[in-house]
Amino acid sequence: MNTLLVTGSNRGIGLEIVRQYAQLGWRIHACCRQPDNAQELQSLAKNNSAIQIHPLDISDETQIAALADELKDSSIDLLFNNAGIYGQQNASFGNTDSQQWLDCFYINCIAQLKMCEAFVEQVARSQHKTIASMSSKMGSMADNGSGGSYVYRSSKAALNAAMKSVSIDLKPRGIKVAILHPGWVLTDMGGPHAEISTAESVQQMRNTLEKLTLDTSGSFFEIDGSIIPW
């Protein structure tokens, strides 16, 4: 049975990732900060014994290490670093909060790398050997035509750079890395005017991951599978 570990699984895209991979018959390690408050996720797990819920705050390296130790004998075909935050909403020029910036940078970049480091052995021993990190086109400098959003943009640009290095460093072990833009999705972060549903977003990202090879590892993928300029 293929196995997925996904962070930020209590709502939005993360919850839909759990739902779709569970429908495909995968074993799921669904991680979120407060499982007791994740009612929809709990409902999915109640009806599917292959879904196991784990408390995990990715800003806490002790928790990451503890979960990695708990799953030390497991194989993880797909490590999906989905958890992330937008950070300071009004981060315009002349109005950036340094602490909020650092907090966002840690969650969106550093914690993602720590997840890769903690679970690399489980991924390496699996069949699919895949790591995916949720990024955003707002992390693309080539695509930036509107400026602003300093905190979120820079945190995702940093994530992209880190995951590109991960793809190079882990290629000798046969591990593939995808950097994904989920589209403009109808979620709390995406807002009510977004273009696609979580179901459409996850379906298309799954298509991209199914086509991922070692040759395309480290690429920054648009929701349709094309490459986003950096």
N, C-alpha and C positions, 0 to 999 in steps of 0.2 A: 504493500500500500504506500502510495506517495504521501509525503508529509510536508505540511506548510507551517511555518511559524510567522505570525503577523502581529505587528504592534499597532496600537491605536484601533483596536477592533470593536470598540463599544458602540460606534455610530458611523454614519456617513459611509465613505468609501471603504473604510476598514471593515465595517459590518458586512458590507456587500461582498468584499473579498472572501470573508468567512462563508457567507451564504453560497456563493457560486462554487468555490472549491469543495465545499461539503457536498454539493449536488453532484460533483464529479467523482465522489467517492474517496476523497483525500482524508487523511488524518489531519486534524487541525489543532495547533497550539495557539489559542487566541489570547493575546495579551492586552491588558488595559490597566489603568491606574486603580480604578475602583470597581471591581467586578460586581460587588453587591448592588451597585447602582445601575448596572448595565442590563436592564430588563430585557431588551430585545435579544441581546447576545445570550442571556441566560435561557430565554425561550428556545433559541436555536439549539443550544447544548442539551436542553431537556429532551428534545426530540431526536437527538443524534449522539450516540455514545462515542463517536469518533471525534467530537469536539471537546477539547479540554481547555478550560479557562484558567489563566494564570494572572495573578496580580503583578504588574510590572510598571514602574515609573522609570522611563528610560533616562531620566536625569540623575538617577541613583545608580552609580556603578556597582555598588554592593548588591543591589537587587539583580542587576544584569548577571553578575558573577554567580549568584546563588541559583538563578534559573538555568544558566549554562551548566552548572554542576549537577542540578536535578536531571537535566536531559543529556548528560555526558555520554550515555550509551545509545542515544537515539541517532537516527539519520534524518537530516532536514533537506529535502529536495529543493525547497524554495524558502529562503529567508526574505520576507517582505517588510522592509523598513518603511512603514506607512505613517507612523505617528509623527506629528509636527505641529507647529504653531505659527500664526501670522506675526505675533509679537505686537509691537507698538503700532497702533492703527494710524496715527497721524504723524508718522516719521518723515516729515518734510524737511527741506533744507533750513537749517537754523532752529529746528525743533526735534532733535533726536535725544532720547534718554539713554545714557550710556549703559545703565544697568539692565534696562529692558532689551537693549541691543545684545548685550552679552548673554542674557538668558535665552534669547531666541537663537543666537549663534550656537549655543551649547546644544539645545534640543535638536535643531535642524541640521547640524553638521557633526559636531563632536560625538554626540550620543549615537548617531548612526554608525560612525566608524567603530565605536566601542562595541556595538552589537555585532558587527562583522568580525571583529577580533575575538569576541567571546564565543561565537558559534561556528567559527571557520572549520573546526574539525568535524562537527556534525554535518556541515554542508559538503565537505570534501569526501565523506564516506557515502554520500547519497548517490542516487542514479542521475538526477537532473542537474545537481551542482549549480544552483542558480541563486544569485542575490539580486534583489530589486530594491531600489530606493525611490521614494516618491519625491520628485522635484517639482519644478514649475517653470514655465517659459519666462516667468519674471526673473529667473536666474540667468537668463541669456543676455549677454551684453549686446549682441548683434540685433536682438529683437526689442531692445529697450528704446522706444520712441517717445516715451512720455515722462521719463525721469521720476523723481520721488521714490516713495516706498523703500527708503534706504535700508531699513532693518531687514525686511523680508527678502528683498532682492539680494542683498549681500550674503545672507545666510544660505540661500539656495545656490548662489554662485559658488560659495565655498563647498557646499555639499557636492556639487558637480565635480569640482576639482578633486576632492577627496576620493570620490567613487571612481573617477578615471584612474587614479593611482592604484586603488584597490584592484581594478580590473587588470592592470599590468602586473602587479605583484602576485596575484592569485592565478593568473593564466597558466603558469607551469603546473598547477595542481588540477587543471581542467575546470576551474570554477569560472562561470560566466556572470557578468555584472551588467544590469540594465539600469539606466537613469531615466525615469519616466515622468512625462507631463500628463496628468490625468484628464486634460481638457478643462473647460469651464463648467464645473459640475454643480448641480443643485444640492448644495450642502449648507451647513451653517456658515462655513467660510466662503463658499461660492456665492451665496445670496440667492434671492428669488428670481433674478433675471438671467441666471446661468443658462447654458445652451443644451446640456445633456444630463440625463439621469445618472445616478450612481451605477445602475445596472448596465447602461450603455458604456460608461467609462471603464468599468471593470472587465466587461466582455472584450473590449478593444485592447486593453492592456494585456489581458490573457493571450490574445492573438499575437501580440508583439513578443511576449515571453516564450511562446511556443516556437517562434521562428528564430529566437536568439541563438547565435553561435559564438564560438570563441573568436571568430573573425570580426563580429559586430559587437563583441563585449566592450563595455566602456562607452558606448554611444548614448547620446541624449535623444530620446525618442519622443516625437509628437504623438498625440493620441491615435493618429491613423497609421502609425508605424514608420513614418518618414523621419529623417534626421533633422533635429533642430540645430541651427547654427549657434555656435557658442558666443 
